[in-house]
């Protein structure tokens, strides 16, 4: 993969979609980011990990040619990797997280506040930089360190603090509103309250077993994460996946997408006091998940994707049941969509609320479903169609208004498209050829790397895997929420405080996928 405007020529990895890797120096690190940005590309993730001598900086960029994975070796990454926040604003939090987790920050960064480290990790040092077997834990009696929230001053300005503890069972996050009356002048977030140590835990697992951990990074995206991990492992091992397994993975992914869209559309209706919508969409989602449980053994489809294939190969009668359910759900969703469109009160709350204009969305790196609602026309299933999507002709859904209404419209349209894809997959499933999963051979000796890149329901999920002598040296999981949480801060500006729950739900970002 050649990057215009640089002397960089990256070597392709053995992946089903275009992914290439290169080692770079500090000049190439910045030049490649600037070149990809100038060509309309995006930042996918930024992280750090051991390279044998210290901490190397890692960067993943998306362009029209595919995914570019860059490594800045530890010798060149000191005292920190070059700051990329001026090129990609969404790099700022990723750089802060890399410093907290691995001790490798960004040289010259304007914002050096901690992000995932709340001052409770004690003197053990960054978790990913600790020696193997170092299990020192935080002092349970310690109190979190203070955080330098930006202060907004002026006549009548006051602050409203929300969280980190919320009602129900949702995960913790703190939202600091600066308001005049009910109008929001600024929102600042503080996340990272449930850092779980997942990326360090990967290094303690056998590569053939770690897909189960990947599938639990964010429970509503278990298929996307498990598939991305398995794609990375299969890439590192040079393992080719069979056509039937490819199609079954896509079927699982689209069932996951439908379940989440059904849940979100009901919740959006409920947030504007249309309890009827919540009741109807909840019923549809419950029926959908019960069928998933009956066929695949889990309501959320956990552990359905395995290295080398899938856990369950559904018989013809199960395929027929899924296709019939798609027909039924599509009819009911069409009726509910018409009710949404004709409901004056709902439309009044949806339209022009929480708007992210296309130009701002492009600048901030808004991605996935929320990005497509703001004219950011990126969908891996269409842009880099890997099997089986290369034969399904996926219809990309894009809206331009960038408000709550547009994000709901994307959900409706993508839901219908996923129902069409599931029917196609059920009707055209390749014939069985052996077991539903044929795990890859033992990982090669020495160093190997692979990457998985999957368009989950929320947006693109990346898993970057590095192996050393058959063991996991580093496994980095990147959730699209990293890019969209900062955009939510902008979406709320100028709106009233009571609209925040609706705006927040229209994005529906992952705390768990962020707080690794």
N, C-alpha and C positions, 0 to 999 in steps of 0.2 A: 504494500500500500504506500503510495507516494503522496506526500503532503506538499501541495503547492506553496512556493515561497520559502521552503526550507531545503536543507540538504539531507533530510531524513527519508530513509527507505525502510519501512517496517516489514518484518517477516510474517506471513500469514500463519495462523494457528489452524489446527485441524478441527474446525467447527462448521456446523451446517449453515451459518451465515457469515458474512465477511468480518473477521476479527483478526487484527494484526498486532504484533508486539515489537517494541524496540527499546534498547537502552539509549539514554540521551545524556548530554551534559546540561549545565544550567542554561546556556544560551538556547539550546534546542528545545528545552522544556518550555520556556516562555514563547519562543518563536512558533512552535507547533500550536500552542494554545491560541495565539493571536491569529495564525493562519486559518485554523479551523473556525474561529469566531468570525473572521472576515468573510468566509465562504458560507456563512449561515449555519454552521455547526453548533453543537451544544456540549456542555459539560455533563458527563454522566456520573463520575465520582472522583474523589481524591482521597487517598489514604496513605498509610505508611506500614512497613513491615520489615522484619529482619531479612538481611541478605547474606548472613554469615559473618560479616564484619561489623555490623551495626544496623541502623535503621535506614532503609531506602524509602524514598518517596515514590508514590504510584499515582498515575493519572489516567483516567479513561475519558476519551472524547468521542463524540458521535459526529460523523460527517455523512455526506451523500454516498461515500464509498464504503461506509461501515463503521466499525468500532476500532479506535486506535488506543492501545494500551501502552503507556510509556512508563519506564522505570528510570528514576534518577538514583544511581547507586549511592550507598551511604557515604562514600568518600567525597562525593560531589554535593551531597544534600546538607552538609554542615556549613554554617550554623542553623540552616533551615532552608527548605526549598523556596525558590522565588515566588513571591506573592502573586497570585492570579486574580485577586478580587477585582482589580481594575478592568480585567478582561471579561471575567465571568463573576458577577456579583454573588451568585449562589455558591461560589467557592469559599466565601468567608467562614461560614460555619463548619464546613468540611475541614478547613485548615485548622480551626480551633479544636475540633474533635481529634484530628490527627496528633496535635500536640498533647492533648489530654491523655490519649490512649497509648501513644508510642514515644512521646517526648520530642517529636520532630515537628516544629512549627513552621511558619512561613516568614522568611526574612523580609522585614520592612512592612509587615501587615499593620494596618491602622487599628484594627480591633484585636487585642490580645487577651480579652477576658476569657476565663475558662468557659467551656460549654457543657461537656458531659461530667466533668469533675466538679462536684458541689462542695469540695473541701472536706470530704469525709474519707478519702482514701488513705489518709495518714502519710507516713514517711516511707511507704513501700515503693513508691515511684509509679510511673505509668504502667498500667496492667500488662500491655503487650511487650514492654521492655524488660519485664522481670524474668529471672532465671526459671527454667522448668522446675516445677515442684514448689515454687514460692506461692503459698496460698494465704499470705497475710491478708487479713480482712480489716475493714474499717472498725474503728472504736464505736460500739453501739450506743455509747453515751454521748458521743460528740454531736455538736449542733452544726448545721450547714453554715458555710461561710457566706458573708454578705455578697451581694451582686450589684454591680454598678449600672442600674437601670438609667436610661436617659431621662432627664428631668425636663418637662415642658413647663414653661413659666408664662404668666400673663393673667390679666384680669379674669376672674371667674373660672380659671382652670383648676381642676382637681383630679385626683386619681381614683380609679376603682380597681381593686385587686380581686381577681377571680382565680380560684385554685391555689395550690396544685391539687387539692382534694376536691373531687366533684361528686355529684349525686350519682347513685347507681354503681355500676361496676366498671366504668370507663377508666382508662389509665390516667395518671396524673400529669398535668401540665399547668404552668402558671401564665396568666394573661394580665398584663398591666396596662389599663386603659387610661389615657389622658383625655379628659373631656371638658367641654363647656356645655352645661346643661346636659342634654342627652346626645349631643353631637360628638362623635369621636374625632379627636385631633391626631391621635397617635395610638398605636397598639404595639407593645413589645412583649415577645414571648420569652419564656424560660422553660426549657425542656430538659430531658436527661435524668428525671427523678427515678427512673426504674432501670438504670443501666444494669444489664444482666450478665455481662462477661461472655457473650455468645462467641465472639470471634476468638477469644482465648480458648474457650471450650472446644472449638473445632480442632485445635492442635492436639487435643487429648483423645481424639476419636480415630478409628480406622477409616480411611477414605470410603470404603464400601458401605459404612454405616452412617456416615455424617449427613446423608440426605434427610434423615429423620429430624435432625437438629435444624437443618435449613428450612424444612417445612414448618417449623415453629417460630421462625423469626417474626412473622406477622400472620396470625391465624386466619385472617380473611383472605390471604394470598398464598395459602399453603401449596397449591399446585404450581403457581408461578415460581416460587422460591425453590421447591423441590426439583422442578424441571430445569431451572437455571443451574442448580448445583449439579444435577446429573449430566447436563450438557457440558459443564466445565470438566467434570471428571472423565467423561467419555472423550472429550477433546484432548485432555492430557494423556490419555491412554491410547489414543488413536482408534477408538472403538466406534464402528458404524452401527447406527440404530436401524432396525427393520422398519419397513413401511407401515405395518399394522401397528406397531408400538408408537410410531410417530403420530398416526391418526388418533389413537386412543388418548395420547397425551393432549392433543389439541381438543378432543371432545371433553376431557376433564377440565381443561383450562376455560373453555367456553361455558361449561356448566358453572364453574366458579364465578365467571363474569356475570352470568344471568342472576345467580343467587344474590350477589352484592348489589346489582342494580335494582332488583326487586325490593330489597331491604331499604336502600337509600331513598327510593321514590316514595315509599310509604312514610319514612321518617320526615322527608321534606314536606309532605302533605300535613303531617302531624304538627310540624313546627309553625304552620300558618293556621292551626286550629281546624284543619280538615281531617277529623278523626276517621271519617269514612275511608279515606285513602290509606291510612295506616292499617285499618282493619283488613281491607281487601288485599293490599300488597303483602301484608304479613301472612295471610292465608295462602297466597300463591307461593310465597317463599317457603312456608312450612311444607306444603305439598312437594315442592321441588326438592327440598333437602331430605324429606322422607324417602323419595325415590333414590336419591344418591346413597342413602344409608342402606336401602334394600339391595342395590346392585353392587356398590363399591365398598360397603362396610363402614362408612363414616359419613356423617352429615356434612362435614366441611371438606371431605375428600382427603383427609390427612393420610399420609403413607401410601397413597394410591400410585405415586410415581416412584419408581425404583431405578437404581443404576442398571442400564441395559434394557429398560422397558417399563412395564406397569405391573401392579400387583394383581389386578383382576382383568380377565378377558371376558367381557360380557357375552352371553349366548344370544342367538337371534331374537328370542322373545324379549330380552332386556333391551336390545337395540330398538325393537318395535315399540316398547313402552316409552322409551325416551323420545322417540320421534312423535308419538301420539301426544305426549305431554306438551311438546313444543307447539303443536297445533292448538291445543286447548289454551295454553298460556298466551299465545299470540292474540287470539280472539279477545280474551279478557283484557289484556294490556291495551289493545286498540280502543276498547270502550273506556277504560280509565284515562287514557291519553286525551280522548275527546272531552272528558269531564274536566281534566286539568285545564285544557285550552279554553273552555267555556266558562270557567269559574272566575268571575270578576274579582272577588276578594283575593283569591290565590294569585292571579296574574298581577294584581296591584302590589302584592308583597314581593313577587319574583322579579318583576321588570325593573331594571336600573339599580337593583340592590346588589351590593358587593361586586361592583364591576371592576374587572381588570382589562383595560383597553389592550388591543392587540400589540401596539408598540411597546407598552410597558411589559406585557407578558413576554415578548421577545427579549427585552433587556434583562428581565429577572430570571429567564430560563424556565418559565412555567412549562410543565411537561404533562404528558399523559392525558387523562380525561379532562382535567381542568384546563390544560393547555389547548386542547382541540376546541374547547368552548370559547377560546379567545384567539382563534384563527391560527394557532400553532399546529400546522397540519403534519404531525409526526405520529406514525403508528408502525411499529416494526413488522406487523403482519402484512403491511402493504409496501413499506419502504424497502425492506430486506426480506422478502417472503421466503422463509425456510420451510422445509417439508413439515407438514402437508399443506401449509398455507400457500405454497407456490402453485397449487392446482385448485385452490378454492376461490380465487378472485375476490378477496375481502374488500368490501365497500368501506372506504374511509369516511368517518363522520366528522365534519368540521362545522362549527358555528362561529359567528364573529362578534356577537354582542358582549360576551365575556361576563355576564351577570348570572345571578342564581337561575334565572329562567333558561339561559343558554346551557348551563351545566346540567339542568334537569332534562333539557331537550337532547343533549348528547347521550344521556343515560337511556332515554326512551329509544332513540335510534339505534344505539349500539346493542341494546337488549334484543330488539327485533332482528338485527343482523346476526347476533350470536345464535338465536333460535334457528335462523336459516342455515348457518354453518353446521349446527348440531345435526339437523336433518340430513344435510349432505354427507356428513361424516358417517352417520348411521347407515345410510343407503349405500355408500361406496367404500365401506371398510375393506381393505385388502384381506385376502384369505389368510388364515392362520398359518404360521410356519414355525412350529415348535412351541416352546414355553413362552408365556407373555413377557418374561424378562430373562435375558441372557446377560448376566453381569460382565463387565469388562474384565480383561485379564488383570493379574496383579500389576499395580502401577510400576512403571519402569524405574530401574535404579538410577541414582543421580538426580538431577533436577529436571522437573517437568512442570509445565503450566498449561492451564486451560481456562476458558471463560464461557459463561452461559449468559445469554441476553434474551429475555422473554418479555413480551408485552402483556403484563398483568392487567387486571381490570382497572387498577388505579393509575398505571403507567408502566414504563420500562423498569424491569428488575434486573440487576446485574449481580452475578457471582463470579469473582475472580479468585482462582484457586492456584496455589503454588505447592508443589510436592517436592520433598527431598528424601531420597532413598526410600520411597514407598510410603512416607508419612506426610501428613499435612503440616507444612511450614507456616502457611498463612491462607486463610479463607476470608475474603472480604465480601460482605453482602451489602448492596446499595439499594435503598428503597427510594422511589420517586418522591416520597414525602420530604426528603431533604431539600429538594428544590422548591417545593410548593408551600412549605410552612412560611418562609419569608414573604412569599407573594400574598398569603392570607393577611399579613400585617397591612399591606397596601390596600387590599380589597375592602377593608373595614373603614378606612379613612373617609370621613364625610358622611357616613351612615350614622344611624342612631344606635345606642347601646342595645335596645331590645332586638335589633336585627342581627346581632352577632351570632346567636345560636343557629339561625337560619343560614347565614353566610358560612359559618364553620361547617355545618352539616353538608352544604352544597359542595365543599371540597372533600370532606370526610377523609382527613389525612391520618396516617398511622403513627401513634406514639411508639408502639412496640417496634415497628420497623426502623424507627429513628434511634431508639434508646438501646442499642445493642450492647 
